[in-house]
Structure formats: C-alpha cells, structure tokens
Amino acid sequence: MKLNENMFRMYDIRGVWEDDLTVESAELIGKAFGTYVRQKGIKDVLVGRDNRLSSRPIRDALIKGLT
C-alpha cells in the first residue's frame, strides 16, 4: 500500500477519509509508529480522537496497528 505523502505534516496527519486516509492506511501508520516508539524505548502511547464519524474507525485501526 502506498500512502499519500501530502498527508504527513510537521505536527499531524491530515487526509480525506476513505480517499487519502482509510482503515488500512491508519493501521499501517499505527504499525510504523509502533515500531518507532518501541525502538525509542517508549512504552505508552495515548490515542485521542474527536467526534467525527470517521474518528472511531481511524482510532480503532491505529490501535490495532500499534498492538
């Protein structure tokens, strides 16, 4: 899977739900971030979300990738 490089900003990730950002891409981002934090010796990660309908599946996929 190829991710849209324009989604990645200095302080966040932004994309159009189900176009740039999908459940699959959120899980892949979670896997990559999980690898990064483990290599840094970080044991805890906090995942937040807002109330948009897309936030719950994005959160769930990100957590799935992290674990």
N, C-alpha and C positions, 0 to 999 in steps of 0.2 A: 504494500500500500504506500502510495506517495502522498505526503502531506503538503498542503499549500503553505509555502514558506512565508507568505504575507500574513498568515495568522499570528505569527510569533512577534510580539512587540517587546520593548525593553522591560516592561513590568507586568505583562499579562498576555493572554492568548485570546484573540478575537476572530470569530468566523461566523458565517451564516449557517444556522442549524440545518442539518441534513444536506448541505451543499459542501461547505468547507469543513464543518465540524459535524461528525457523525458519532454514533456509539462506537464504531470500530476505531475511529481516529482518537477518540477520548481514551479508549482502553490502551491504545498504542502509546499515547502520551504518558499515561499512568505508568506503563512498563518502563519507559525511558526515564522518567523522573524517579521512579522507584530504584532503578539501577544506580542513578546518580547519587541519590541520598544515602543509599547503603554504602557506596564507595567512600562517601564522606563521613561515615560512622554515625549518621543521623538515624535515630530510632523511631521518632514520632513525626507524623505529618498531619496537619489539620486541613480538612477539605471543607470549604464553605460553598454556599450557593445562594441564589436569590429566588424569587417566587415565579419566575418564568416557567412555562410548561416544559421547556426543554432542559431546565436545570436538573431535574431529578434523574433523567436517564444519563445525562452527562456525568453527574456526580457518581452514579452507580457504576458506570463504565470506568471512570477514572479510578475509583476504589478497587474495582476488580483488577485493573492493571497494576495497581500498587501492591496488591497482596499476592 
